[in-house]
Amino acid sequence: MEEKINLIAQKIKASKRLIVFTGAGISTESGIPDYRSQGGLWTKFQPIYFDEFMSSKDARIRYWDHHLHMGKSLMTSKPNIGHDSIASLHKHGFLKTVITQNIDGLHQKSGIPEKDVIELHGNATRVRCMSCRQLFTWEAAKEMIAQGNTPPECQCSGYLKPDTISFGQSMPVEETRKAAELSSQSDVFIVVGSTLIVQPAALMPRYAKDNGAFLVIINLSDTPYDSVCDVLIREKAGSVLEQIVQKVLHT
């Protein structure tokens, strides 16, 4: 383990284009449940597809019930040592951009500027009108629901939806393009807490590896890239990232 930590730290210190790619596994240590594991969100809530959300009021009500439940942990959660370690790499100039599948906004809470976080699946702490595209705060939408406006709607009569990517909904074009471009240009690519199954997000380490990047995977479960990565660590993200950053900053 120590040998792997030292090697990763050396690669980061020599890197010119480091990318950190995060998934749900980094945020479970902040008390946010993931989706696929036993007890995860998909075992408690049936996913509602985007076309169903747009065509059925009942589906929108169920969607918001689900999101209100999930929002309790999202809105009160705080960055953990893993998020803080990544933020430290950014603060000290080793890391410019984080690409994340997460919708919790914890990278921003840890101190990384919004412009340096690419959110491939959106952000559940904000709400968007599906018609006029206006953004609302989570609290504003919650207040509408408290006043009996369920499901909440915009003044333009458009449907309000958490600003995340639902099943069947198109991926954000610009974010996906930028993530692919930066992944292809990276020289060190570190995956943290992702099973690397969901497409097209899971293509990012492939773009990096195909263009010669040093590929690191830190994840508790198997991923399709385990056999091709340069370093594989099956441990919780927080303590591993903390050790790596200590090596980067103090050796």
C-alpha positions in Angstrom: 0.0 0.0 0.0 2.7 2.4 1.0 4.5 1.8 -2.3 1.4 2.6 -4.3 0.8 5.8 -2.3 4.4 6.9 -2.9 4.1 6.2 -6.7 0.8 8.1 -7.0 2.3 11.0 -5.1 5.3 11.1 -7.4 3.2 11.0 -10.5 1.0 13.9 -9.2 4.1 16.0 -8.4 5.4 15.5 -11.9 2.0 15.9 -13.6 1.1 18.9 -15.7 -2.5 17.9 -16.5 -3.9 16.0 -13.5 -7.6 15.0 -13.6 -9.5 13.6 -10.6 -12.8 11.8 -11.5 -15.2 11.1 -8.7 -18.2 8.9 -8.1 -20.7 8.1 -5.3 -18.0 6.2 -3.4 -16.3 9.4 -2.2 -19.6 10.8 -0.8 -20.8 7.8 1.1 -18.2 8.9 3.8 -20.3 12.1 4.1 -23.4 10.1 4.9 -24.9 10.2 1.4 -26.0 6.7 0.2 -24.9 5.5 -3.2 -27.2 4.0 -5.8 -26.3 0.5 -6.5 -25.0 -1.2 -3.3 -27.3 -3.0 -0.8 -29.3 -0.3 0.9 -28.6 2.2 -1.9 -31.1 4.6 -3.3 -32.2 2.3 -6.1 -33.2 -0.4 -3.6 -35.5 2.1 -1.9 -36.9 4.1 -4.8 -38.0 3.1 -8.3 -36.2 5.3 -10.8 -38.6 7.6 -12.8 -37.6 8.2 -16.4 -37.5 11.6 -17.8 -40.3 11.1 -20.3 -42.5 9.8 -17.5 -41.7 12.9 -15.4 -42.6 15.2 -18.3 -45.9 13.4 -19.2 -47.3 12.4 -15.8 -48.3 14.5 -12.9 -48.3 11.4 -10.7 -44.8 10.6 -11.8 -43.7 14.2 -10.9 -45.3 13.9 -7.4 -43.4 10.6 -6.8 -40.2 12.1 -8.2 -40.4 15.0 -5.7 -41.3 12.7 -2.8 -38.1 10.8 -3.6 -36.1 13.9 -4.0 -37.3 15.5 -0.7 -36.3 12.3 1.1 -32.8 12.3 -0.6 -32.5 16.1 0.0 -32.4 15.7 3.7 -29.0 14.1 3.5 -27.8 16.2 0.5 -28.5 19.6 2.0 -27.0 18.8 5.4 -24.0 16.8 4.3 -20.5 18.2 4.6 -17.3 17.4 2.7 -15.2 14.6 4.2 -11.4 14.1 4.2 -11.6 12.8 0.7 -13.2 16.0 -0.7 -10.8 18.1 1.5 -7.8 16.2 0.2 -8.8 16.8 -3.5 -9.5 20.5 -2.6 -6.0 20.7 -1.1 -4.5 19.4 -4.4 -6.4 22.2 -6.2 -5.4 24.8 -3.6 -1.7 24.0 -4.0 -1.8 24.1 -7.8 -1.5 20.4 -8.6 -5.1 20.0 -9.8 -7.2 22.4 -12.0 -10.3 20.4 -12.8 -12.5 17.8 -11.1 -14.9 15.7 -13.2 -17.7 14.2 -11.1 -20.7 12.0 -11.5 -22.0 13.2 -8.1 -24.9 15.5 -7.7 -24.2 16.6 -4.1 -22.1 19.8 -4.7 -19.6 18.7 -2.0 -16.6 19.5 -4.2 -17.7 23.1 -4.3 -18.4 23.0 -0.5 -14.9 21.8 0.0 -13.6 25.0 -1.6 -13.1 24.2 -5.3 -14.5 27.0 -7.4 -17.7 26.1 -9.4 -15.8 26.8 -12.7 -13.3 24.0 -11.9 -15.9 21.3 -11.2 -17.5 19.5 -14.2 -20.8 18.0 -13.1 -21.7 15.3 -15.7 -25.0 14.4 -14.0 -26.0 17.8 -12.7 -26.5 19.2 -9.2 -29.4 18.3 -6.9 -28.9 21.4 -4.7 -30.5 23.5 -7.4 -33.7 23.3 -9.3 -34.5 24.1 -13.0 -37.6 24.9 -15.0 -37.9 22.4 -17.8 -39.5 25.1 -20.1 -37.9 28.5 -19.6 -34.7 27.0 -18.0 -34.7 29.4 -15.0 -32.8 28.2 -12.0 -34.4 28.1 -8.5 -32.8 27.4 -5.1 -33.7 24.1 -3.4 -35.2 26.2 -0.6 -37.5 28.0 -3.0 -38.8 24.8 -4.5 -39.2 23.3 -1.0 -41.3 26.3 0.0 -43.6 25.9 -3.0 -44.2 22.3 -1.9 -44.8 23.4 1.7 -47.5 25.8 0.4 -49.3 22.9 -1.4 -47.8 23.4 -4.9 -47.0 19.7 -5.5 -45.4 19.1 -7.9 -43.9 22.6 -8.0 -44.2 24.6 -11.2 -42.6 27.8 -12.6 -44.4 31.0 -13.2 -44.3 30.1 -16.9 -46.2 26.9 -16.0 -43.1 24.8 -16.8 -42.3 21.8 -14.5 -39.6 22.3 -11.9 -37.1 19.5 -11.6 -33.9 19.1 -9.6 -31.1 20.1 -12.0 -29.9 16.6 -12.4 -29.8 14.1 -15.3 -32.6 11.6 -15.1 -32.8 8.2 -16.8 -33.7 8.9 -20.5 -32.6 12.5 -20.3 -29.9 13.8 -22.6 -26.4 14.4 -21.0 -25.3 18.0 -20.8 -23.5 18.6 -24.1 -20.9 21.2 -23.1 -20.0 19.4 -19.8 -19.6 16.1 -21.6 -17.5 17.6 -24.4 -15.2 19.4 -22.0 -14.8 16.4 -19.8 -13.8 14.2 -22.8 -11.4 16.8 -24.0 -9.7 17.3 -20.7 -9.6 13.5 -20.0 -7.9 13.0 -23.4 -5.3 15.7 -22.5 -4.5 14.4 -19.0 -1.2 12.9 -18.0 -2.5 11.5 -14.7 -6.1 10.4 -14.2 -7.3 9.4 -10.8 -10.7 7.7 -10.4 -12.2 7.9 -6.9 -15.3 6.0 -5.8 -16.8 5.1 -9.1 -17.8 1.7 -10.5 -17.2 3.1 -14.0 -20.4 1.6 -15.4 -22.6 4.5 -16.3 -22.0 5.8 -19.8 -20.8 8.1 -21.2 -19.1 9.2 -17.9 -17.3 5.8 -17.8 -15.6 6.6 -21.1 -13.4 9.3 -19.5 -10.7 7.0 -18.0 -10.6 5.2 -21.4 -9.9 8.6 -23.2 -7.2 9.3 -20.7 -5.5 5.8 -20.8 -5.7 5.7 -24.6 -3.7 8.9 -24.8 -1.0 7.7 -22.4 -2.2 8.9 -19.0 -1.2 7.2 -15.8 -4.5 5.7 -14.6 -5.2 5.2 -10.9 -8.4 3.6 -9.5 -9.4 4.0 -5.9 -12.6 2.1 -5.3 -14.0 -0.6 -3.0 -15.6 -2.7 -5.8 -14.6 -4.0 -9.2 -14.6 -1.7 -12.2 -14.2 -2.6 -15.9 -10.8 -0.8 -15.9 -9.1 -2.8 -13.1 -7.0 -4.9 -15.5 -5.7 -1.9 -17.5 -5.1 0.7 -14.8 -1.6 1.4 -13.5 -2.4 1.4 -9.8 -5.5 -0.2 -8.2 -6.4 0.5 -4.5 -9.4 -1.2 -3.0 -9.8 1.0 0.1 -12.1 3.8 1.3 -11.4 7.0 -0.5 -10.9 9.3 2.4 -7.9 7.8 4.1 -6.2 6.9 0.9 -6.5 10.4 -0.6 -5.3 11.9 2.7 -2.2 9.8 2.6 -1.5 10.7 -1.0 -1.8 14.4 -0.4 0.4 14.2 2.7 3.1 12.6 0.5 2.6 15.2 -2.3 2.9 18.2 0.1 5.5 17.0 2.5 8.0 14.9 0.6 
